[in-house]
Amino acid sequence: MSTYDLEEQEQLARLKAFWNDYGTAILAALVAILVAIAGWRVWGWYQLSQASQASAVYSELQVAAGANDQKKVRDLAGTLLESYPRSIYASLAALISAKAQFDAGDLKTARVQLQWVVDRAREPEVQAVARLRLAAVLLDEKAYDEALKVLAAKPEPAFEALFEESRGDVLQAQGKGAEAKAAYQAALGKLASGDAVGRELIQLKLDALGG
């Protein structure tokens, strides 16, 4: 037998020994990797499918809102909140539905939907909008202390002036003129320099308080 044949047999023997020792573990690792890759692809497809379905429902809701169909808006928003609660469409739908219900005089439903956005929305900007609208609903209901609690959260910088102005509105409704003035003045200080309309509106509120 040649030296080459001996070396080849030794290599085969070592390979068999290695496979006997580690073959099962290697196969298990490969299977785990393939399963993970397949799972990731399935999850990606599922997420895409969910987003597509949620988008379709949201589009239908927008049409219903344009037609002032409050019942359909409420029902479609409920579908998004129940079936696609983690999507941005759910939060946006709740905001649209809350406005529709508020306009229809159903303040209870509007409050529930706005509170859902405050509690569940992932986007800070969307949460800030929901807080402002919820505070406005509570102000309309004369639930002043609750409105101030809603506005106590620190918002994104772009919303700070609006939060201060809303606080001023609530405090003014409570008859706390000095505190309302301070809130309006804080709102002016945080307002963007180019927002002439917002500045004029707040100044009118200050003037009405004798400021």
N, C-alpha and C positions, 0 to 999 in steps of 0.2 A: 504494500500500500504506500502511495507517495506521501511526502510530507504535506502536500497541498490537501490531500484527502483527510489526513489526520487533523489538520487545522480546521478544515471545514466541519468535521464531525464534532470537534471540541466547541466550535462556535454554535453549532446546532444544539449541542447538549446544554451549553450555557443559556441559550435562548429559551429552551424548553424549561429549564429550571427557573429562569426569571419569570416566564409566563405562568408557571405553576404557583409561584410565590405572589405575584402581583397582577396576574391577568384579571381576576375577578374585580379587584379594586379599580383597575384601569377601565374596564367595561362599565362599572357602576358610575365612574366619574364622567365618562363619555355620555352615558344615558342621561345623567343629571344635567349636563351641559345642553344636550339636544332638547330635553324637556323644558329647560329654562328659556332657550331661544324660541321654542314653539309657543310657550306660555306668553312670552313678551309680545310676540307677533299677534297672538289671539287677543291679548289685552289691548294692544294698539288698535286692532280692528274694532274691538268692542267699543273703545272710547270714541273712535271716529264715527261709528254707527250711532252711538248715543247722542253725540253732538249734532249729527245730521238730523236725527229724529226730533231733538229738542228745537233745533232751528226751524224746522217745518211747523211745529206747533206754535212757536213764537211768531212766525210770519202770519199765521192764521189769526193769532190774537191781535196783532197790529191792525189787521183788516177789520176785525170786530170792533176794536177801539175807535177806528176811523168812522165806523157806522153807528157809534154810540150804543152798541149792543152790550149793556152792562152785564147781563146774565152770561152771555157767551164769553165775555172777557173774564169774568170770575171763574167760570168752569174751566177754561183753557189755562188760566193761571194756576188753578188747583191741580190740573194735570201735570204741569211743569214742576210745581213744588213737590208733588208726591213722587213722580217718576224720574225726574232729573234734578234733584235738589242741589247737586254739586256743580251744575252748569251755571254760567253767567246768565243764561236765558231765564232761569228761574227767578233770579233776583230782579232782573229788568222787568219780567212779567209781573212780579208782585208790585213793583213801583207803578206800572201802568194801571194795573187793576185797582190798586189803592186809590189812585186819582179818580178813576171812573166811579168807584163806590162812594168816594167823598162827594163828588159832584152830584151823585144820585141821593145823597143824604144818608147813606149807610156808613156812619162813622165807625161803628163797631167793627165791621169787616175791614175797613180801611186801616184801622189801628192794628188789627191782627196781622195783616199782610205787611205793613211797614215794620212791625216788631220782628217778623220773621226775617226780613232783610237785615235789620240791625243785628240779630243774633246769628245769622247763618252766612251772610255774604262774605266772600273772601277778599273782595276788592275794597280797600279803605275808602276810595272815592264814592263807591256805591253805598257803603255804610253811612258816609257823611250825608249824602242826599237823603237817605231814608230817615236819619235822625232829624234833619231839618223839617222834613214833611211830617214826621210823627209829632214833633214839637208843635207844629202848626195845627194839627188835628187836636191835640191836647189843649192848646190855647183856645180853640174854638169851643171845646167842651168845658172850659174854665177849670181844667185840671192843672193848675199852675205849678204846683210843686212837682208833679210828675214830669211836666214839660222841662222844668229846670234840671231835673235829674238826667233826662235824655240829652240835654245840651251840655252836661258837665264833662262828658268825654272829650278828650283832646283830639281835634280833627286834623286832617292833613292841612298844611299851611295855606293852601289855596282856598280853604273853607273857613278859616279862622274869622274873617270879617263877617261872614254870614252867620256864624254861630253867635258872635257877640251881638249882632243886630237882632237876632231872634231872642237872645236873652233879654235885650232891652225891651222888646215887644211884650214879653211875658211879665217882666218887672213893672212896666208901665201899666199893664192891665191889672196888676196887683195893687196899684196905687203907690208903688215905691219909686217916686219920681227921681230922687237923688241917685239911686242905684241904676235906674234906667238910663239916666244921663251918662253915668260912668261907662255903662256898657256900650252906648252909642258912640261915645268918644273913643273907646277902645276899638270899636269897629272902624271908625274913620282912620285911626292910626294903622290898622292892618290892611286897609283897602288899597288895591292897586292904584297907583297914581293916575293911570289912564282911564279909570272907571268913573267918568264924570257923572253918569246917570245914578250910579249907586251912591256916590258921595252926596249928590243933591237930595236924594231920597232920605238918607240918614240925617242930613242937616235939617230937612223939613221936620223930622221927628224930634230933633233936638229943639228946634224953634218952638214947636208945639208945647214943649215942656218948659219953655221960658229959658232955654239955654242959648 
